[in-house]
Amino acid sequence: MDGIGWIVLWVISIVLGLLALAAPLAAGFVAVLVLSWALIVIGVVHGASAFHRHRARSRAVHLALGFLYVLTGVYLLLAPGAALLSLTLVLAVVFVTAGVLRLLGWWRHRGESGAGWLAFDGGISVILGLWICSGWPHSALWAPGTLLGAILLVNGISGLMFTLALRRSARMRM
C-alpha cells in the first residue's frame, strides 16, 4: 500500500475510534458481532481443512474444533448480551494479568534506565482491570466499546503521524 493508502487507513481508524468513544455500548456489540462471525468463518475453514488428505489421521479432531468454533460463534450471535458480559470479564482479567506481568518485569529491571515506564504501565493496567471488574456487570455497558475506541483512536493517530513523518523523511532524501 502506498503512502496515501496508509493515510486513508489511519484516518478511518481515527473516525471509527471517535465513533466508538461516542457510542461505547454500540461499539461493544459491534465487536461481539465481528468476533462471532470471525469464529464462524474460522470454524468453517477449520472443518473444511479436516478433509485435506494430509489430515486424515486427525480428521475427527479438526472437525470437532471446527464445530466448536462455529457453535461458539453462533451462540455469541444469539446471545450478544451474555457475550458482552463475558468479554468484559475477560478484558478485566487480561488487564490485571498483563499489569502484574509488567510489574514483575519492572521489578526484574528496576535498576535499569527507563524501567519506571514498566511500573507505570503495569500499575495503570492493574488499576484499569480492577476498575472494570469492580463495576461488572455495569462496566459491560462502556468498557469494551471504550477500550476499542481508544485503541482505534491511538493507533490511528500514531500510525498517521508515523506515516506522515516517513513521507517527510523520504521527501528530504530526494
N, C-alpha and C positions, 0 to 999 in steps of 0.2 A: 504494500500500500504506500502510495506516495505521501508527501507531507500534508497535502490538502485532505486526503482521506483520513489521516490521523486526527487532524484538527476537527473535522466533522464528527468523528467518533467521540472525541473528548468533549465537544460541545453537547452532543446528545447525552453523554453521561452526566454532565453538569445539569442539564434540563431535567433528566429523569430523577436525579438526586434531589433537586429542588421540589419536584412534584411529590416524591416520596416523603420528604420532610413536611410538606404541606398537608398530606393525607396519609399518615403513617399506618392507619388501620387498613386502608385500601391497598397500600403497598405491601403490607404483610400478607394479605390474601393473594395478591398477585404473585408474591414469592412462593406461597404454598402451591398455587396453580402451576407455576413453572416447574417447581420441584416434582409435583405429581406427574406431569406429562413427561418430564425427563426420566423418571423412574419407569414409566410405562414403555417408553421408547427403548430404554436400556434393557428392560426385561424382554421385549420382543426380539431385539437384536441378540441378546444372550441366548434366548431359547432357540432362535433360528441357527445360531452358530453351533448348537449342540449336534446338528446334523452334518457338520463338516466331517469328512472321513477321518481326519486326524483325531477327532474327539470321540470316536466310537466307544472307547473303554470308559469314558466318563460322561456319556450322554445323559444318563439319569440325573447326575449331579447338576449338569448345565441346564437341563430342563427344569429341575426343581428351583434353581436360582433364578432363572428367567421368570418362572411362575411367581416366585416370592416378590420379585421386583414389580411385576405387573399388578399383583394383588395389593401390594403396599401403595402403589400409585393410584389405583382405583379407590382404595379406602380413603386416601388423602383427598381425592376429588369429591368423594361422597360425604366426608366429614371434615370440611376445611376448618371449622372452628376448633375441633379437637386437635387437628394438625398444627394450628397456630399456637395453641396452648402448649403442645409438646415442643414445638420449635423454640418457644420462649424459654422453656426449662433447659433445653439443650444449649441454647446460647449462653444462659447464665452459667452452666457447668463449664462450658468451653472458656468463657472469660475468666472464671475463677481459676481453673486449671492452668490456663496459659499464663495468668498473672503469677501464680505460685511458681511455675517453672521459670519465669523471667526473674522473679525474686531470688530463686536458687542460683540462677546464672549470675545475678548481681553479687550474691554472696561469694561465689567462686572467684569472681573477677573484681572484687571490691577495691583492691589496691591499684587497679589499672585506670588510666585516663579514660574518661567517658563512661565508666561503669555506672555512674549515678543515673544515666538515662535508662538503664535496665531496671533499676529500682523504681524510677518514676513510672515507666511503662507498666511494670508488674503491679505496682500499687494501684494505679488507675484501673487496670483490668480487674483486679480483685474487687475493688470498690464498686465498679460498674456491674460485675457479675452478682455481687451480693445485693445491690440495689434492685436489679431485675428480679432476683429470686425472692427478695423480701416483699415485693409488690405483686407477686404472682397470685392469682391469675389475672389481675387487672393490668399488669405490665404487658400482657399479650396484646393489649389494645394499642400500645405505642412502641414497644421495644423493637420487635423485628423490623417493622417499617422504618422506624427512625434510624436504626443501625444500617439498614440497606441504603437509605437516603444519604446518610453521612459517608458511607463507603463510596457510593457513586459520585457524590459531590467532590470529595477529597481526591479520589482517583482521577476524576475528570479535570479538576484544576491542576493537579500536579502533572498529569500527562500532557495537558495543553501547554503549560509553562515549559516543560522539558522539550516538547516538540518545537515550540517557538524558539527556544534557546538553540536547539540544534540547527534550525533553519538560519538563524542569525550567524551562528558559527560557520556554517557552510558558505554563506554569502561572503563572510570576511576572508575566507581562504581563497576565494576566486580572484 
